[in-house]
């Protein structure tokens, strides 16, 4: 089974860049639950600012 997950948590109360430490923690949790990341894409605004990441995950 595959799932699409969007990660958009910010560092400073909804402002600033995407919190990469929190993203890494979520990736660790996903791996512990038996999921594997198949694909990871950044989602940007028209100005090129990264606003979120989309993950395609798959059950082992």
N, C-alpha and C positions, 0 to 999 in steps of 0.2 A: 504494500500500500504506500502511496505517496501523498504528501501534504505540502501545501504552500503556506509559509509563515512570513508575516511582515514584522520587522523589528524597527521601531522608530523612537525608542526612549532617548531623551535628550539629557545632557549633563546638568544644565541649570534651569530647573523648573520649566521645561518646555522650550528653552532658548539655547542657542549655541549649537555645537555639532552633535552628532549622534554619539552616545556614550559607548565607546568601543570596549571598555572594561565590562560593562553590563552585557554587551553582545557576546563577549568571550565566555562569561559565566553562563549565559543561556545556552551557548553551544556545548559547553561541558555538561549541562543538565540534559540536553537533547541526546548526547552520546551515552550518558548513563542510563537513559530510558530505552536504549537499543535502536536509536535512529542514526542515520548517516546523512550528512549533508551532500547532496548530489550537485547542487548549483547554488551560487550566491551572486546576486546582482545588486549594484547600488542604484538607488532611485534619486534623481537629481531634479532641481528646479531648472528652469530655462537658463539661469545664470551659471549653472554648473555646481551649485552648492548641494552636497549630499544631505538628503532629508530622511532617508530610511534605507533599509536593506531588505530584499526579498530572498527568502531561502526556500529551496526545494529540498525537502527531506524525504527519506525513504526508510522504511522499517527493514532491519537486517534480516 
